[in-house]
Each structure stands twice: as C-alpha cells, then as structure tokens.
Amino acid sequence: MSWLGFALAAGAASALNVWSAKRLVASLRPAVFGGVVHLSGGLLCLGLLPFLGADLSPAAERIPQLALMTGVYVLANLLYFAALARSQLSEIDLFLRSSALWTVVGGTLVLREALPAASLIGGVLILLSLVTIAEKPRRLRFSAQQLLALGAAVAFGAGNVVDKAISAPFDPLGYTALNLVLTGVGMLVLARPGRRELVMPALWSPTAWTVAATFALTQWLIILAFQAGGSAGDVILVAQVRLVALMLVGVFVLGERDRAWRKAVAAALMVAGITALASLGPG
C-alpha cells in the first residue's frame, strides 16, 4: 500500500478514536484516562510482536531519541485529553488539525524538507480557520479549552517530526509499542493515580479498549506511511478524513449547532489549507 493509503486509513481510525474517547473522558480524570489507554494500546502491540515477526530493536541504542519522543507525546496528550474533556467534538478537531501546519514547519526547520513558497497559501488558510473559530475572532481571543487544543496541536506536530526523524530503523509495530507504552507510563507517573482510580470500571470498558486499540492502529499506520515514503508533511493528509467525520458527528449526532456557520467556514478553510499543504508542500 502507498503512504497515501496508510495515511487515509490512519485518519479513519483516528476519527473512531476521538469519538470513543469523547464518550468517556468527561467522567474520568483526563490524564489518567489518557495514560491508561496509551499503556493498554502499547501492551496490545507488544502482544502482537511475536506473531508478526517484529521486535523492539534498536531501542537499547536509541534511548536519548526515545526519551525525546516520550517527552513530546506526554505533553501533547496531557493537553489533548484536558481539551477533549472540555470542548465540543465539532470544534476541538479544528484546532487539532492545525498540527498539519506545525508538522510542515517543523519538517522544514528541523529535517530540512523542501517548502515551496506556494505552501504558504495553505498555512494562511489554516491560520484563518483558527481565527474564524476563536471565541472572539475580532479580538483574536481564544478560550482556555481552545488554547489547550492549540497547544496540543503544536506538540503533536512536533511529535510527527520526531517520528519521522527517528522511526526509520525500527519495525513499525515495535516503534508503535514503544511510543504508546512510554507515553502511557509517562502520563501515569505525572498523574499519580490512586488504586481506586485505576480500577474504575469505565477505564476497562469496551469503549476504553476501543480507544486503546485505535491509538495503536493509528500510530502504526502513520509510521507505515512514513516508511512507505511519506515525508513529515505527508501526515497532513490524515487530517481531512477525521476532521469532516468528527464535525458531522458533533453537529448532527450530538446537537452542537451553536456557531454552526462559523464552524462550517472554519472547516472549509481548514480543509482548503490542508489540501494546499498536501498538494504544494513537501512530499
């Protein structure tokens, strides 16, 4: 399969992940929920390694790089789960999808990937999308939950760049297992949950396991996309499937119809910006 097929499949898995997580996160401490589902997803990957002929090498020789990866993804997911607990489903992904822009910027600055001048069009459209959905667009004022989501998007963009930079020597499933286990452990160390909190039924429900499994599937597919030839900027193609799906579910299933016209305009600008980056940018 081409990198585009892996990226689009990752987008579909990611949409299911966010929808499932949204159903649970409001009733649990976000950092604990995020840590548990990441760790569970990583353990699922570890269990599959021997059956798929995969392993964790060269993890022992890449400890500094893995430490960097862990730090970036722990920060990103702490911000993400906090934002998810407070935000509407139809709005949060508009901010998270701006990671497309931060990924391309990071790929250019850190990995020295090409950035044609025309790609600036995509970046401007994405920024206009964020301004449109801001709490007070004319004053460029964002709400607290919007700033959390935007911070998560920047951190996830950095994570995509780190993945591209260090994942090549690893088996895709092995790298995914390391990413999820280390992120989950890092989040739980910071959250310091009590025993009662860890045995809450919701943390081990079928919905929680769906979140864990789709985290693993999404990350695995993204690494496969990188290793199939996609640049760090190619990950932006994942966004379009997820953004449209989650906005439609939020508006029509959950009834999040406030500011509907602004959401529609912001979504159109975001998709246009993502498309411009995909067609004009690196990759």
C-alpha positions as CSV (number, residue, x, y, z in Angstrom):
1,M,0.0,0.0,0.0
2,S,1.2,3.6,-0.7
3,W,1.8,6.1,2.0
4,L,-1.4,7.8,1.0
5,G,-3.5,4.7,1.7
6,F,-1.8,4.2,5.1
7,A,-2.4,7.9,5.9
8,L,-6.1,7.8,5.0
9,A,-6.6,4.6,6.9
10,A,-5.0,6.3,9.9
11,G,-7.4,9.2,9.6
12,A,-10.4,6.8,9.8
13,A,-9.0,5.0,12.8
14,S,-8.2,8.3,14.4
15,A,-11.8,9.6,14.0
16,L,-13.1,6.5,15.7
17,N,-10.5,7.0,18.5
18,V,-11.6,10.6,19.2
19,W,-15.3,9.8,19.2
20,S,-14.8,6.9,21.6
21,A,-12.5,8.9,23.9
22,K,-15.0,11.8,24.0
23,R,-17.7,9.4,25.3
24,L,-15.6,8.6,28.3
25,V,-13.2,11.4,29.1
26,A,-15.7,13.7,30.9
27,S,-16.3,11.1,33.6
28,L,-12.7,10.3,34.3
29,R,-9.5,12.3,35.1
30,P,-8.2,13.1,31.6
31,A,-4.5,12.5,32.4
32,V,-5.3,9.1,34.0
33,F,-7.6,8.1,31.2
34,G,-5.1,9.1,28.6
35,G,-2.3,7.2,30.4
36,V,-4.3,4.0,30.8
37,V,-5.5,3.9,27.1
38,H,-2.0,4.6,25.8
39,L,-0.4,1.9,28.0
40,S,-3.2,-0.6,27.1
41,G,-2.7,0.1,23.4
42,G,1.0,-0.4,23.8
43,L,0.6,-3.7,25.6
44,L,-1.7,-4.8,22.8
45,C,1.1,-4.0,20.3
46,L,3.7,-5.9,22.5
47,G,1.4,-8.9,22.5
48,L,1.3,-8.9,18.7
49,L,5.1,-8.6,18.1
50,P,6.0,-12.3,18.2
51,F,3.1,-13.2,15.9
52,L,4.1,-10.7,13.3
53,G,7.8,-11.3,13.5
54,A,8.5,-7.9,14.8
55,D,10.7,-6.7,17.7
56,L,11.8,-3.6,19.6
57,S,15.3,-3.2,18.2
58,P,17.2,-0.9,18.2
59,A,15.6,0.5,21.3
60,A,18.6,0.0,23.5
61,E,20.8,2.1,21.2
62,R,18.2,4.9,20.9
63,I,17.4,5.8,24.5
64,P,18.0,9.6,24.1
65,Q,15.8,9.7,21.0
66,L,13.1,7.7,22.7
67,A,13.3,10.0,25.7
68,L,12.7,13.0,23.5
69,M,9.8,11.2,21.8
70,T,8.3,10.4,25.2
71,G,8.5,13.9,26.5
72,V,6.9,15.4,23.4
73,Y,4.0,12.9,23.3
74,V,3.3,13.1,27.1
75,L,3.0,16.8,26.8
76,A,0.8,16.6,23.7
77,N,-1.5,14.1,25.2
78,L,-1.9,15.8,28.6
79,L,-3.0,18.9,26.7
80,Y,-5.2,16.9,24.3
81,F,-7.1,15.0,26.9
82,A,-7.6,18.1,29.0
83,A,-9.0,19.9,26.0
84,L,-11.2,16.9,24.9
85,A,-12.9,16.8,28.3
86,R,-13.9,20.5,28.0
87,S,-14.5,21.0,24.3
88,Q,-17.2,20.2,21.8
89,L,-16.5,17.4,19.4
90,S,-17.4,19.6,16.4
91,E,-14.8,22.2,17.5
92,I,-11.8,20.5,19.0
93,D,-10.6,18.9,15.9
94,L,-10.4,22.2,14.0
95,F,-7.6,23.2,16.4
96,L,-6.0,19.7,16.5
97,R,-5.9,19.6,12.7
98,S,-3.7,22.6,12.7
99,S,-1.0,20.2,13.6
100,A,-0.7,19.8,9.8
101,L,0.8,23.3,9.6
102,W,3.1,22.8,12.6
103,T,4.3,19.4,11.2
104,V,5.3,21.1,7.9
105,V,7.0,24.0,9.7
106,G,8.9,21.5,11.9
107,G,9.8,19.3,9.0
108,T,11.2,22.4,7.2
109,L,13.1,23.8,10.2
110,V,14.4,20.5,11.7
111,L,14.5,18.0,8.9
112,R,15.4,20.5,6.2
113,E,12.5,19.3,4.0
114,A,11.6,21.4,1.0
115,L,9.0,24.1,1.5
116,P,7.8,25.8,-1.8
117,A,6.7,29.3,-1.4
118,A,3.2,28.3,-2.6
119,S,2.8,26.2,0.5
120,L,2.4,29.5,2.4
121,I,-1.2,29.6,1.0
122,G,-2.1,26.5,3.0
123,G,-0.6,27.9,6.1
124,V,-2.5,31.2,5.8
125,L,-5.8,29.3,5.2
126,I,-5.2,27.2,8.3
127,L,-4.5,30.3,10.4
128,L,-7.6,32.0,9.1
129,S,-9.6,28.8,10.1
130,L,-8.3,29.2,13.7
131,V,-9.2,32.8,13.8
132,T,-12.7,32.2,12.5
133,I,-13.5,29.7,15.2
134,A,-11.8,31.7,18.0
135,E,-14.1,32.7,20.9
136,K,-13.8,36.3,19.9
137,P,-12.4,36.5,16.3
138,R,-12.2,40.2,16.1
139,R,-10.0,40.4,19.1
140,L,-8.1,37.2,18.4
141,R,-9.2,35.9,21.8
142,F,-9.3,32.1,22.3
143,S,-11.0,30.3,25.2
144,A,-9.0,28.3,27.7
145,Q,-10.0,25.0,26.1
146,Q,-9.2,26.3,22.6
147,L,-5.7,27.2,23.8
148,L,-5.3,23.7,25.2
149,A,-6.3,22.2,21.9
150,L,-4.0,24.6,20.0
151,G,-1.1,23.7,22.3
152,A,-1.8,20.0,21.8
153,A,-1.7,20.6,18.0
154,V,1.7,22.2,18.2
155,A,3.0,19.4,20.3
156,F,1.5,16.7,18.0
157,G,3.2,18.5,15.1
158,A,6.5,18.2,16.9
159,G,5.7,14.6,17.6
160,N,5.2,13.9,13.9
161,V,8.6,15.4,13.1
162,V,10.2,13.3,15.8
163,D,8.6,10.2,14.5
164,K,9.8,10.9,11.0
165,A,13.3,11.6,12.3
166,I,13.8,8.6,14.5
167,S,11.4,5.8,13.4
168,A,13.2,4.6,10.3
169,P,15.4,1.9,12.0
170,F,12.5,0.4,13.9
171,D,9.9,-2.1,12.9
172,P,6.7,0.0,12.6
173,L,4.8,-2.1,15.2
174,G,7.7,-2.1,17.6
175,Y,8.1,1.6,17.4
176,T,4.3,2.0,17.9
177,A,4.5,-0.2,21.0
178,L,7.4,1.8,22.4
179,N,5.6,5.1,21.7
180,L,2.4,4.1,23.4
181,V,3.9,2.3,26.4
182,L,6.4,5.1,27.2
183,T,3.7,7.8,26.7
184,G,1.2,5.9,28.9
185,V,3.8,5.4,31.7
186,G,4.9,9.0,31.5
187,M,1.3,10.3,31.8
188,L,0.5,8.0,34.7
189,V,3.7,9.0,36.5
190,L,2.7,12.6,36.3
191,A,-0.9,11.9,37.1
192,R,-0.1,9.7,40.1
193,P,-3.5,8.0,40.2
194,G,-4.6,6.1,43.3
195,R,-5.6,2.4,43.3
196,R,-9.3,3.2,43.4
197,E,-8.9,5.4,40.4
198,L,-7.1,2.8,38.4
199,V,-9.8,0.1,38.9
200,M,-12.7,2.2,37.8
201,P,-14.9,0.1,35.5
202,A,-15.0,2.8,32.8
203,L,-11.2,2.6,32.4
204,W,-11.6,-1.1,31.3
205,S,-14.8,-0.9,29.4
206,P,-15.2,-2.0,25.8
207,T,-15.2,1.7,24.8
208,A,-11.9,2.3,26.6
209,W,-10.3,-0.7,24.9
210,T,-11.6,0.7,21.5
211,V,-9.7,3.9,22.3
212,A,-6.6,1.9,23.2
213,A,-6.8,-0.2,20.0
214,T,-7.4,2.7,17.7
215,F,-4.5,4.6,19.3
216,A,-2.3,1.7,18.4
217,L,-3.7,1.3,14.9
218,T,-3.5,5.0,14.1
219,Q,0.1,5.3,15.2
220,W,1.1,2.1,13.4
221,L,-0.4,3.2,10.2
222,I,1.3,6.6,10.4
223,I,4.7,5.0,10.9
224,L,3.9,2.7,7.9
225,A,3.1,5.8,5.9
226,F,6.4,7.4,6.8
227,Q,8.3,4.2,6.0
228,A,6.4,3.9,2.7
229,G,8.0,7.2,1.6
230,G,5.8,9.9,3.1
231,S,7.6,13.0,4.4
232,A,6.7,14.6,7.7
233,G,4.4,16.9,5.8
234,D,2.5,13.9,4.3
235,V,0.9,13.3,7.7
236,I,-1.4,16.2,7.0
237,L,-3.4,14.0,4.6
238,V,-4.6,12.1,7.7
239,A,-6.5,15.2,8.9
240,Q,-9.1,15.6,6.2
241,V,-11.0,12.3,6.9
242,R,-11.0,12.8,10.6
243,L,-12.0,16.5,10.6
244,V,-15.0,16.1,8.4
245,A,-16.2,13.0,10.1
246,L,-16.0,14.4,13.6
247,M,-17.6,17.7,12.8
248,L,-20.6,16.0,11.2
249,V,-21.0,13.7,14.3
250,G,-20.7,16.7,16.6
251,V,-23.2,18.8,14.8
252,F,-25.8,16.2,13.7
253,V,-25.5,13.5,16.3
254,L,-24.5,15.5,19.5
255,G,-26.5,18.6,18.5
256,E,-23.6,21.0,18.8
257,R,-25.3,23.6,16.5
258,D,-24.2,26.8,18.2
259,R,-21.9,28.9,15.9
260,A,-22.7,26.4,13.2
261,W,-21.9,28.8,10.4
262,R,-18.5,29.7,11.9
263,K,-17.7,26.1,12.3
264,A,-18.6,25.4,8.7
265,V,-16.5,28.3,7.4
266,A,-13.6,27.3,9.7
267,A,-13.8,23.7,8.5
268,A,-13.9,24.7,4.8
269,L,-10.8,26.9,5.4
270,M,-9.0,24.1,7.3
271,V,-9.7,21.5,4.6
272,A,-8.6,24.0,1.9
273,G,-5.4,24.8,3.8
274,I,-4.7,21.1,4.4
275,T,-5.3,20.4,0.7
276,A,-2.9,23.2,-0.3
277,L,-0.2,21.9,2.0
278,A,-0.7,18.4,0.7
279,S,-0.6,19.4,-3.0
280,L,2.0,22.2,-2.8
281,G,4.1,21.3,0.2
282,P,6.8,18.6,0.7
283,G,6.1,15.0,-0.1
